[in-house]
Amino acid sequence: MTKLLTQQDLAERWQVDVSTITNWRKEGILQPIKGIPAIRFTEEHIAELEGVKLERFSPLERRKIESELEELRLQNEKLKEVLGNILTESSKVINLI
């Protein structure tokens, strides 16, 4: 489970006052989690602001997903071609009637 950070946690982490964190939040620089009653930030959001990109997938998982995506793109193109042929042939039949 992802750890949630409070404004106090961020203030200590970045060595600033809590009011600075509050101002950054009001200015839209910091985006708290929506849908919970308290003001909390995800570690992922803070890490991205700090310039550390956290990956959700390992390089192996990423390659597998990219390979599947490419395969699905090719299948999609083939299906579009088949559908186009069907529409072309059906329009010929409709014009004959």
C-alpha positions in Angstrom: 0.0 0.0 0.0 1.2 3.5 -0.8 2.3 5.7 2.1 0.4 8.9 2.3 2.2 12.1 3.4 0.8 14.9 5.4 1.6 18.6 5.0 3.8 18.3 8.1 5.7 15.3 6.5 6.4 17.4 3.4 7.4 20.4 5.5 10.0 18.3 7.3 11.1 16.5 4.2 11.7 19.8 2.3 12.8 21.8 5.3 10.1 24.4 4.9 7.3 25.8 7.0 3.9 24.1 6.9 2.4 27.4 5.7 4.7 27.1 2.6 3.2 23.7 1.8 -0.3 25.1 2.3 0.5 28.0 -0.1 1.9 25.6 -2.7 -1.2 23.4 -2.4 -3.5 26.5 -2.8 -1.4 27.6 -5.9 -1.9 24.2 -7.4 1.8 23.2 -7.3 1.0 20.3 -4.9 -2.0 18.1 -5.7 -3.5 16.4 -2.6 -5.4 13.1 -3.0 -9.1 13.7 -3.7 -11.9 11.8 -2.0 -10.5 11.6 1.5 -11.3 14.0 4.3 -7.7 14.9 5.2 -5.1 16.6 3.1 -2.6 13.9 2.0 -0.2 13.4 -0.8 1.1 10.2 -2.5 4.7 9.4 -2.4 4.6 8.9 -6.1 3.4 12.5 -6.7 6.0 13.9 -4.4 8.8 11.8 -5.9 7.8 13.1 -9.4 8.0 16.7 -8.1 11.4 15.9 -6.8 12.5 14.6 -10.2 12.4 10.9 -9.3 10.2 9.0 -11.8 8.8 5.9 -10.1 8.1 3.0 -12.5 5.0 0.9 -12.0 6.4 -2.0 -14.1 9.7 -3.8 -14.2 11.6 -3.5 -17.6 10.5 -7.1 -18.4 6.8 -6.3 -17.7 7.1 -3.1 -19.7 8.5 -5.0 -22.7 5.8 -7.6 -22.5 3.1 -5.0 -22.3 4.6 -3.0 -25.2 4.8 -6.2 -27.3 1.1 -7.0 -26.6 0.2 -3.5 -27.5 2.0 -3.7 -30.8 0.3 -7.0 -31.6 -3.1 -5.5 -30.8 -2.4 -2.5 -33.0 -1.6 -4.9 -35.9 -4.8 -6.9 -35.3 -6.7 -3.6 -35.2 -5.3 -2.6 -38.6 -6.2 -5.9 -40.1 -9.8 -5.7 -38.7 -10.2 -2.2 -40.1 -9.1 -3.5 -43.5 -11.6 -6.4 -43.4 -14.4 -4.1 -42.3 -13.5 -1.6 -45.1 -13.7 -4.5 -47.6 -17.1 -5.6 -46.2 -18.5 -2.1 -46.4 -17.2 -1.7 -50.0 -18.8 -5.0 -51.1 -22.1 -4.3 -49.3 -22.3 -0.9 -50.9 -22.0 -2.5 -54.3 -24.9 -4.9 -53.4 -27.1 -2.0 -52.1 -26.5 0.0 -55.3 -27.7 -3.0 -57.5 -31.1 -3.1 -55.8 
